[in-house]
Amino acid sequence: MGTRKQREKQAGIWIAHTELAAAPGHPFYQKLNELLEAEGFDEFVEKRCAKFYAAKFGRPSLTPGIYFRSLLIGYFEGIGAERGIAWRLADSLALRRFVGIGLDENTPDHSTISRTRRLIDVDTHREVFSWVLGLLADRGLLKGQRIAIDATTLEANAAMRSIVRRDTGDSYVEFLRGLAKASGIATPTREELVRLDRKRKKRMSNKEWKSPADEDARITKMKDGRTHLAHKAEHAVDLDTGAVVAVTLPGADKGDTTTLDATLCEAGMTVAELAGREAELRPDHEPKVNVNGIEELVTDKGYHSAAVIKRVKSYEVCSYIPEKQPKGRRNWHGKAAEQQAVYENRRRVRSEYGKSLLRRRGELVERSFAHCYETGGMRRCHLRGRDNILKRQLVHVGAFNLSLILRQLLSAGTPRELRNRSGRIVLSLLLLLWYRNDHQRCRSGRNPALAIEYVSKSRTRLRRMLCRKSTT
C-alpha cells in the first residue's frame, strides 16, 4: 500500500505532452460537439465574427467557437456568472475537450470572456440564435403555427439602496432628509425618516429614480412579491414542439400589453425567414415550417385588452387570451370592431380546443423559464446593461433549443439529466430483479393465500418506490 509520504516528490521542470493526464470526455458534450461540427458551427461563427478581429496585430484572441461554446456551458452546467464558467472550464478535462483547448494551453479567464462579449455585437448573437432555430427546423422541431407568449422577471445586478434621483442625483436617504427639513425637522433620526417614508404615496417611481450601476434596470415587483431592480424577459414558444422562437428583453416597468407586439412581430419574422430558408434549400420536399406563418396566439390574462385583441386580429392571427373578471358591464358605444374581436376571442377561449391550448401554454412556456433561468442559472443577472444581458440571454436560450435536439439523440437535454437517467435505469433493473426473486420465493412457499398476499404487497411496494424515484 502506498502512503502520502511516499508520494511526496519534487515536481518535474519538464514533462512530455503525451504523459499528461487525459480524460475520455463526457458523452453528452461529445455528442454536442459532433452535432456542431457536422453542421459547420465554427465556420459559421468565424465568418460572422471576422469583422471584429484584427488581421495581424494584437495579443492572441479568444476564437469565436471557444467563446460561444463557453456560453453554452453556462446553460448546460447551470452557471450564471462568467467567473464561474471560466473556473469550471479550467477545472474540467471533459470541458477542455469540448471547447477544443489542449492540456498544454491556458483556458480563458473571465476577463477574456467578458472582453470578447463586449467586442461582438448583439446582432451577431442573434444570428447564432437564428442558426440554432435553423437546426430545429431541419429536424422538424419547429412548426411556427401556434405560438404562446409569456414574460418573467430577472433580478438585476443592482441594489435598491443605491438608487438616485434622476433630476438631482441625490440618494434616497438624502432625499428623505430634504423632505424632513422642509417639514420642520432639522436633524431627523432614522426612525423619523422611516416614518416619513411610510406616509408618502408612490414612494418609488421609475420616472423619478434610477440605478447608477445599471440604468436599464427598472423598479418592479418580483414573482415572490419583493420590490427589486429587475429586467423583463419575454419568450415566444412553439406550442407544437416547445422551441423558443423569439426572445426579447423589454423594460421591466412596461406592461404585457405594450410588449406583446414587439415579441409577436419578431417571432413572425423568424418563422417567415425559416420558411423561406426551407423553400430555398429543399424546394421539392414538403415544408416542415408553416408557410402561412403564425396563425394562433396563446397568452395569459395579463395580455388581455380590447386594443390588443383588435391589433392581433389585424395581423390575421387568432388570439386565445383569457380575460379577467369584469367589474361591471362594458360600454361598447362606438367600439363595434373591438367588441366583435373581444367576443370572438371569448368564444375561442371557452371552447375545448382553446382550453387545451391554454393548458399546453402553461406547460411549455413555464418549462422554458424553469430551464433557462432556474436550473440554467440566469434568474439573477450577473451583467449590467440591456445589451450585455441580451447577448448572454440569446446564447442561453439557444442552448435550450439545442437541448431539444439532444433529447432526440440521447433522450436527455443536459449532462445532469443524462446522469440521472442512467441512474434510474440501473435502479429500475435492480428493483425488477429483487421483485422477481421475491416472487419466485413466494411461489415455493407452503401457504398459497399468504403467498398471494405477499406478492400483492410487493407489487405495491415496488410501484411506490419506482414512482417516488421517477418524481425525484
KOLMARLUM-42070 format. One line per 5 residues: number of its first residue (from 1); their letters; for each residue z, y, x of C-alpha. Coordinates in Angstrom, 2 decimals, decimal comma, padded with zeros to 5 digits. Layout:
% residues N
NUM	a	Z/Y/X  ... $
This chain:
% residues 472
1	mgtrk	000,00/000,00/000,00  -000,90/003,40/001,35  001,56/006,29/001,32  001,06/010,03/001,06  002,41/010,46/004,58 $
6	qrekq	-000,26/008,14/005,94  -002,99/010,13/004,16  -001,98/013,41/005,76  -004,54/014,33/008,39  -006,31/017,35/009,72 $
11	agiwi	-009,36/018,37/007,68  -012,65/017,94/009,50  -014,59/021,00/010,56  -017,96/019,45/009,74  -018,78/016,94/007,04 $
16	ahtel	-022,12/015,42/006,10  -023,53/016,29/002,69  -024,07/012,61/001,92  -020,35/011,93/002,43  -019,23/014,40/-000,25 $
21	aaapg	-017,74/013,02/-003,45  -020,29/012,65/-006,23  -019,88/012,20/-009,98  -022,11/010,09/-012,23  -022,48/013,00/-014,65 $
26	hpfyq	-021,41/013,39/-018,25  -023,68/011,51/-020,71  -023,66/014,44/-023,13  -024,77/017,01/-020,55  -027,27/014,58/-019,09 $
31	klnel	-028,93/014,25/-022,49  -028,81/018,01/-022,99  -030,44/018,58/-019,60  -033,15/016,06/-020,41  -033,86/017,96/-023,64 $
36	leaeg	-034,01/021,37/-021,92  -036,19/020,14/-019,05  -038,57/018,30/-021,37  -039,12/021,47/-023,41  -039,56/023,73/-020,34 $
41	fdefv	-036,44/025,82/-020,84  -036,19/027,04/-017,25  -039,83/028,12/-017,11  -039,40/029,98/-020,40  -036,32/031,98/-019,41 $
46	ekrca	-037,60/032,68/-015,88  -040,78/034,14/-017,32  -038,83/036,31/-019,77  -036,29/037,49/-017,16  -038,68/038,15/-014,27 $
51	kfyaa	-038,77/041,89/-015,01  -035,00/042,21/-014,45  -035,01/040,82/-010,91  -036,15/042,42/-007,66  -039,09/040,79/-005,91 $
56	kfgrp	-037,74/040,77/-002,33  -034,62/042,80/-001,65  -031,00/042,35/-002,69  -028,39/039,62/-002,46  -029,18/036,13/-003,85 $
61	sltpg	-029,06/036,39/-007,62  -027,97/034,03/-010,37  -031,07/032,31/-011,72  -031,71/032,64/-015,48  -031,44/028,88/-016,02 $
66	iyfrs	-027,95/028,76/-014,49  -026,85/031,88/-016,38  -027,86/030,63/-019,83  -026,52/027,14/-019,13  -023,18/028,71/-018,19 $
71	lligy	-023,02/030,43/-021,57  -023,89/027,14/-023,27  -020,88/025,62/-021,53  -018,74/028,25/-023,23  -019,62/026,80/-026,64 $
76	fegig	-019,52/023,10/-025,78  -016,21/023,40/-023,91  -014,64/025,91/-026,33  -014,16/028,67/-023,72  -014,32/032,28/-024,88 $
81	aergi	-013,86/034,23/-021,62  -016,36/034,32/-018,77  -013,48/033,84/-016,32  -012,72/030,53/-017,99  -016,38/029,50/-017,85 $
86	awrla	-016,55/030,28/-014,12  -013,33/028,35/-013,43  -014,46/025,32/-015,48  -017,84/025,31/-013,74  -016,21/025,33/-010,30 $
91	dslal	-013,75/022,60/-011,29  -016,13/020,02/-012,80  -018,63/017,95/-010,81  -020,41/016,97/-014,04  -020,97/020,63/-014,99 $
96	rrfvg	-022,23/021,37/-011,47  -024,88/018,74/-012,02  -025,67/020,15/-015,47  -026,39/023,68/-014,20  -028,07/022,43/-011,01 $
101	iglde	-025,62/023,61/-008,32  -025,18/021,36/-005,29  -021,86/020,34/-003,82  -022,56/022,45/-000,73  -023,16/025,58/-002,84 $
106	ntpdh	-020,70/028,03/-004,39  -020,55/028,30/-008,14  -020,91/031,80/-009,66  -017,71/033,71/-010,29  -017,03/035,67/-013,46 $
111	stisr	-018,25/038,98/-012,00  -021,65/037,46/-011,20  -021,99/036,11/-014,75  -020,90/039,47/-016,18  -023,30/041,44/-013,99 $
116	trrli	-026,20/039,15/-014,96  -025,34/039,60/-018,65  -025,41/043,37/-018,30  -028,73/043,11/-016,45  -030,56/041,11/-019,14 $
121	dvdth	-031,12/042,98/-022,42  -030,36/041,93/-025,99  -034,00/041,19/-026,87  -034,22/038,53/-024,17  -031,10/036,82/-025,51 $
126	revfs	-032,63/036,98/-028,97  -035,80/035,33/-027,64  -033,69/032,47/-026,26  -032,10/032,10/-029,71  -035,57/032,01/-031,29 $
131	wvlgl	-036,69/029,41/-028,73  -033,89/027,09/-029,88  -034,95/027,62/-033,50  -038,45/026,52/-032,46  -036,99/023,23/-031,21 $
136	ladrg	-035,27/022,74/-034,57  -038,50/023,46/-036,44  -040,42/020,93/-034,33  -037,91/018,23/-035,26  -037,76/019,06/-038,96 $
141	llkgq	-034,24/020,52/-038,73  -035,18/023,89/-040,23  -036,78/024,39/-043,63  -036,24/028,08/-044,39  -036,49/027,74/-048,17 $
146	riaid	-032,82/028,05/-049,22  -030,64/030,45/-047,21  -026,91/031,15/-047,50  -025,35/034,32/-046,04  -021,70/034,99/-045,31 $
151	attle	-019,64/037,05/-042,84  -016,42/036,72/-040,87  -014,34/038,98/-038,63  -013,94/038,67/-034,84  -010,87/040,18/-033,22 $
156	anaam	-011,87/042,92/-030,78  -010,63/043,24/-027,21  -008,69/046,42/-028,02  -005,18/047,20/-029,25  -004,27/049,23/-032,32 $
161	rsivr	-001,60/051,13/-030,37  -004,28/052,67/-028,15  -006,36/054,33/-030,88  -007,00/058,08/-030,58  -008,23/060,84/-032,90 $
166	rdtgd	-011,97/061,37/-032,95  -011,66/065,16/-033,16  -008,83/065,96/-030,72  -008,38/062,79/-028,68  -004,63/062,67/-029,42 $
171	syvef	-002,88/059,31/-029,57  -001,25/058,06/-032,75  002,28/058,98/-031,60  001,18/062,48/-030,59  -000,46/062,94/-033,96 $
176	lrgla	002,76/061,95/-035,77  004,81/064,31/-033,63  002,48/067,14/-034,61  002,96/066,29/-038,29  006,73/066,19/-037,80 $
181	kasgi	006,81/069,62/-036,15  004,66/071,01/-038,95  007,16/069,66/-041,49  010,11/071,33/-039,71  011,39/068,55/-037,41 $
186	atptr	011,48/069,96/-033,89  012,48/066,84/-031,96  011,71/063,82/-034,18  013,24/060,44/-033,37  011,39/057,14/-033,52 $
191	eelvr	012,90/056,29/-036,90  011,83/059,65/-038,32  008,28/059,11/-037,06  008,15/055,68/-038,71  009,50/057,12/-041,97 $
196	ldrkr	006,94/059,93/-041,86  004,13/057,48/-041,18  005,03/055,31/-044,17  004,87/058,29/-046,55  001,32/059,18/-045,54 $
201	kkrms	-001,62/057,88/-047,56  -004,72/056,42/-045,89  -002,99/056,32/-042,56  -005,83/054,75/-040,55  -009,43/055,64/-041,27 $
206	nkewk	-012,42/054,78/-039,09  -013,73/058,29/-039,73  -010,67/059,78/-038,02  -009,63/057,17/-035,45  -011,39/055,19/-032,72 $
211	spade	-010,55/052,93/-029,81  -011,21/054,44/-026,35  -011,63/050,93/-024,90  -014,22/049,70/-027,44  -015,76/052,44/-029,58 $
216	darit	-017,84/049,92/-031,54  -014,70/048,17/-032,85  -013,52/049,16/-036,30  -010,14/049,09/-038,03  -010,25/046,34/-040,63 $
221	kmkdg	-008,14/043,69/-042,31  -008,43/040,23/-040,76  -008,61/036,93/-042,64  -004,88/036,38/-042,20  -004,01/039,81/-043,64 $
226	rthla	-003,33/041,63/-040,34  -004,87/045,05/-039,69  -006,67/044,99/-036,38  -009,65/046,34/-034,47  -012,46/043,89/-035,11 $
231	hkaeh	-016,17/043,21/-035,28  -018,08/041,58/-038,14  -020,33/038,54/-037,59  -022,81/037,61/-040,32  -024,71/034,30/-040,45 $
236	avdld	-027,79/033,24/-042,39  -027,65/029,42/-042,67  -030,33/027,00/-043,83  -028,85/025,05/-046,74  -031,11/022,04/-046,14 $
241	tgavv	-030,12/021,40/-042,52  -027,15/023,63/-041,63  -029,02/025,52/-038,90  -028,16/029,20/-038,35  -031,44/031,05/-038,88 $
246	avtlp	-030,18/034,58/-038,11  -027,01/036,17/-036,76  -026,13/039,87/-036,86  -023,16/041,96/-035,70  -022,73/044,97/-038,03 $
251	gadkg	-019,73/047,26/-038,06  -016,54/045,69/-039,39  -015,97/048,64/-041,74  -019,27/048,06/-043,55  -019,14/046,19/-046,84 $
256	dtttl	-021,00/042,98/-047,52  -023,34/044,67/-049,98  -024,55/047,08/-047,27  -025,16/044,48/-044,54  -026,88/041,83/-046,66 $
261	datlc	-030,36/043,35/-046,48  -030,49/043,51/-042,67  -029,43/039,87/-042,25  -031,77/038,67/-045,02  -034,74/040,58/-043,55 $
266	eagmt	-034,05/039,18/-040,07  -033,85/035,66/-041,46  -037,08/036,20/-043,40  -038,93/037,42/-040,31  -037,63/034,46/-038,31 $
271	vaela	-038,82/031,95/-040,92  -042,23/033,67/-041,09  -042,61/033,56/-037,29  -041,68/029,87/-037,19  -044,16/029,08/-039,97 $
276	greae	-046,90/030,94/-038,11  -046,00/029,19/-034,85  -046,16/025,81/-036,52  -049,53/026,58/-038,10  -050,86/027,61/-034,70 $
281	lrpdh	-049,56/024,56/-032,82  -050,21/021,90/-035,49  -052,84/023,16/-037,95  -053,74/019,64/-039,17  -050,19/018,46/-039,87 $
286	epkvn	-048,04/019,05/-042,91  -045,80/022,08/-042,26  -042,11/021,38/-041,72  -041,09/025,02/-042,26  -041,58/026,50/-045,72 $
291	vngie	-044,78/028,55/-045,57  -043,67/030,68/-048,54  -040,64/031,93/-046,65  -037,18/032,30/-048,16  -037,20/031,51/-051,88 $
296	elvtd	-033,49/031,21/-052,72  -030,45/033,17/-051,53  -026,85/032,00/-051,96  -023,77/034,12/-051,16  -020,18/034,52/-052,33 $
301	kgyhs	-018,92/037,05/-054,87  -018,26/039,68/-052,19  -022,01/040,40/-052,10  -022,38/040,89/-055,84  -023,56/044,22/-057,20 $
306	aavik	-026,28/045,19/-059,61  -028,16/047,14/-056,95  -028,09/044,22/-054,50  -029,37/041,72/-057,07  -032,14/044,12/-058,04 $
311	rvksy	-033,21/044,56/-054,40  -033,15/040,80/-053,78  -035,34/040,30/-056,85  -037,80/042,86/-055,48  -038,05/040,66/-052,35 $
316	evcsy	-039,23/037,83/-054,65  -036,13/035,79/-053,83  -033,98/034,03/-056,44  -030,35/035,00/-055,99  -027,30/032,82/-056,64 $
321	ipekq	-024,44/035,30/-056,29  -021,29/034,69/-058,40  -019,77/037,82/-059,91  -016,18/038,93/-060,15  -014,36/039,06/-063,47 $
326	pkgrr	-015,40/042,40/-065,01  -012,62/044,75/-066,09  -014,43/045,81/-069,20  -017,80/045,95/-070,90  -020,60/047,20/-068,67 $
331	nwhgk	-022,65/050,21/-069,74  -026,31/049,34/-069,12  -027,73/052,53/-070,63  -030,80/053,50/-068,57  -030,44/050,42/-066,32 $
336	aaeqq	-032,65/047,87/-068,03  -034,07/046,47/-064,78  -030,64/045,96/-063,23  -029,33/044,42/-066,44  -032,15/041,88/-066,55 $
341	avyen	-031,66/040,97/-062,86  -027,88/040,52/-063,30  -028,26/038,36/-066,42  -030,89/036,16/-064,72  -028,62/035,73/-061,70 $
346	rrrvr	-025,71/034,84/-064,02  -027,72/032,11/-065,75  -028,78/030,64/-062,42  -025,21/030,61/-061,08  -023,85/028,84/-064,17 $
351	seygk	-026,47/026,08/-064,03  -025,71/022,71/-062,41  -028,22/023,40/-059,67  -026,60/026,76/-058,92  -023,14/025,19/-058,73 $
356	sllrr	-024,43/022,58/-056,27  -025,88/025,34/-054,08  -022,58/027,21/-054,09  -020,71/024,06/-053,03  -023,20/023,49/-050,24 $
361	rgelv	-022,84/027,10/-049,13  -019,09/026,72/-048,82  -019,58/023,60/-046,71  -022,34/024,62/-044,29  -021,63/028,32/-043,74 $
366	ersfa	-017,93/027,81/-043,17  -018,75/024,94/-040,84  -020,86/027,23/-038,67  -017,97/029,72/-038,50  -015,48/026,99/-037,60 $
371	hcyet	-017,67/025,51/-034,85  -018,80/028,81/-033,33  -015,59/030,82/-033,47  -012,64/028,47/-033,94  -013,43/025,43/-031,77 $
376	ggmrr	-016,11/027,40/-029,93  -013,54/029,92/-028,68  -015,08/033,20/-029,86  -012,71/034,15/-032,65  -011,26/036,72/-030,26 $
381	chlrg	-013,86/038,70/-028,30  -013,24/039,00/-024,57  -016,09/041,51/-024,18  -016,33/045,11/-025,28  -019,26/046,88/-026,85 $
386	rdnil	-021,61/045,65/-029,58  -024,50/044,76/-027,26  -022,33/042,71/-024,90  -020,77/040,77/-027,76  -024,13/040,22/-029,46 $
391	krqlv	-025,65/038,82/-026,25  -022,90/036,26/-025,95  -022,98/035,54/-029,67  -026,73/034,81/-029,74  -026,47/032,18/-026,99 $
396	hvgaf	-023,25/030,83/-028,53  -024,85/030,29/-031,94  -027,97/028,95/-030,19  -025,76/026,27/-028,63  -024,51/025,43/-032,12 $
401	nlsli	-028,12/024,91/-033,19  -028,74/022,72/-030,14  -025,83/020,53/-031,24  -027,81/019,64/-034,38  -030,50/018,06/-032,18 $
406	lrqll	-027,91/016,28/-030,04  -026,36/014,79/-033,18  -029,69/013,08/-033,81  -029,85/011,79/-030,22  -026,19/010,93/-029,56 $
411	sagtp	-024,56/011,11/-033,02  -022,30/013,80/-031,51  -022,77/017,55/-031,18  -020,17/018,28/-028,46  -018,71/016,36/-025,49 $
416	relrn	-015,34/016,10/-027,23  -016,93/014,65/-030,34  -018,76/012,06/-028,23  -015,49/011,07/-026,54  -013,60/010,85/-029,86 $
421	rsgri	-016,40/008,85/-031,45  -016,32/006,25/-028,68  -012,54/006,03/-029,05  -012,85/005,49/-032,80  -015,37/002,68/-032,26 $
426	vlsll	-013,04/000,86/-029,85  -010,07/001,29/-032,21  -012,08/000,01/-035,17  -013,12/-003,10/-033,24  -009,52/-003,80/-032,22 $
431	lllwy	-008,28/-003,38/-035,79  -011,00/-005,69/-037,13  -010,10/-008,35/-034,58  -006,43/-008,01/-035,49  -007,25/-008,33/-039,19 $
436	rndhq	-009,40/-011,40/-038,56  -006,63/-013,15/-036,61  -004,09/-012,38/-039,36  -006,48/-013,67/-041,98  -007,00/-016,96/-040,14 $
441	rcrsg	-003,26/-017,37/-039,59  -002,56/-016,85/-043,30  -005,22/-019,34/-044,34  -003,50/-022,02/-042,26  -000,13/-021,35/-043,99 $
446	rnpal	001,54/-023,75/-046,44  002,08/-021,44/-049,44  -001,27/-020,18/-050,90  000,34/-017,49/-053,05  002,21/-015,95/-050,11 $
451	aieyv	-000,95/-016,12/-048,01  -002,98/-014,23/-050,64  -000,26/-011,58/-050,95  -000,09/-011,17/-047,16  -003,89/-010,80/-046,86 $
456	sksrt	-003,98/-008,13/-049,57  -001,22/-006,16/-047,83  -003,03/-006,48/-044,51  -006,22/-005,10/-046,05  -004,33/-002,11/-047,46 $
461	rlrrm	-002,62/-001,50/-044,13  -005,92/-001,71/-042,25  -007,67/000,63/-044,68  -004,91/003,23/-044,35  -004,99/003,08/-040,55 $
466	lcrks	-008,77/003,50/-040,43  -008,74/006,41/-042,89  -005,89/008,13/-041,06  -007,68/007,77/-037,70  -011,04/008,96/-039,03 $
471	tt	-009,38/012,03/-040,55  -007,69/012,85/-037,27 $
